[in-house]
Amino acid sequence: MSREIISTDKAPAAIGTYSQAVKVGNTLYLSGQIPLDPGTMELVEGDISVQISRVFDNLSAVLNSAGADFSKVAKLNIFLTDLTHFPTVNEIMAKYFDQPYPARAAVGVAQLPKGAQVEMDAIAVLD
């Protein structure tokens, strides 16, 4: 099966040895996104809700680049440096996703790249 690399300048460029997303067949694997502004490549300013929203916006940009949207996401992984922010994730996620929601995991981690408080990756199934 062939692999297609998906990238867009509407999401942060990779800061390491990875692609923004890889499409294999009708499955799209999205790399982790942290709350970087794609224009400046700096963490967004503001509280955790601003960071969470930026991550969803970054994921959305990569999905859109592949001709998809959040309705195609089958699995979402969320990494938080403070799990007390989990209710905020739920609140903001409801603005980006409609039911039925994707499968999901939320994991507490010690730290994330560039001092981010949240990172998310996803797997989507395309038509």
N, C-alpha and C positions, 0 to 999 in steps of 0.2 A: 504494500500500500504506500502511496506517495505521501510525502509531508510537504505542507505549504506553510511558510513563515508569514505570520500576520504582524503588521506593524503600522503605526500611525503617529504623526507628530502631534496629535491631539491628546496623547497620553505621554507621561514621562518616558524618555529614552531609557533603555536598559542601563543600569549602573554596574553591570557585571557581565559575566559570560552566560547570557541567556537571551531569549527572544521574548517579546511582549506576549506572543501567543503562537501556538503551533496547531495547525489543522491536520488531522490524520483521518481520512475518510470523512465522515460527517460529524466527527468529534473535535471540539475546539478546546484546547488546554490553555488557560490563561495563567501567565506567571503572576506571582504576588505583586500587588500594587500597594505602595505606601502613599501617604498624603503629600506627594510632591506636586507642585505646580508645574505643568508641562512646559510653560514658557521660561521659567526661571530655574527649574530643577532644584528649587529650595522647598523645604517643608512649609506648608501653609501656616499662617499665623492664626491663632484663635484656640478656642477650647476643643475638647474631644469631639463635639458634634461637627465642628468645621472640618476636622481631620477625617472623620468617618464619611462625611458627605463627599469630600475630595476623592477618597478612595473609590467610592461608588461611581463618581464621575469619571475617574480614570478607567475603571473596569468597563463602564458604558462606552467610552471612546474606543477601546480595543474591540469590544463586541460589535459596535457599529462598523468598524473597519472590516470585519468579517461578514457584514451583512446580517447581523443578528442584534438581539436586544436581550434584556433580562428575562424575558419569557422563555428563552432557550436554555437558561442555566439549569442544569440538573443537580449540581453540587457546588456549594459555597463553603470555603474554609475561612474562618476569621481568627486572627491572632491578636490578642490584646495584652498589653503590659500591665493592665489593671482590670480584672474581671468585674469590678464594680460598675464599669462602663457598659456592661452587657445590656441593661435596659435601654440605654441610649442607642445602641446598635439596632435593637428591635424596632424602636420608634422610627429611626431614620430608614431602616431597611423597608418598612411598610410603605414608604414614599416612592421607592424604586421598583418594588416587586408587587405583583398581584397574585392572589391565590390561584392555583395551588402553588405554594412556596417550594423552593428547591430543598433537597436534602442539605443539611448544614452541620458543621462542627464549629465550636468555639473553644479556643485553647488559650490558656494563660501562659505567657512567655516572659522570660527575664528581661529581654531587650530585643529591639528590632533595628534594622539599618537606619542610619542617620538620626537616631534618637526618636523615631516615630513611635506613637502610642498604639497604632493599629496597622495591620496589614491584612489583605485578603487576596485569595486566589480562587479560581473557579474552573469548572468543567461545564461546557455547553454542548448540546446536541443540536446540530443544524438540520434543516430540511433538505 
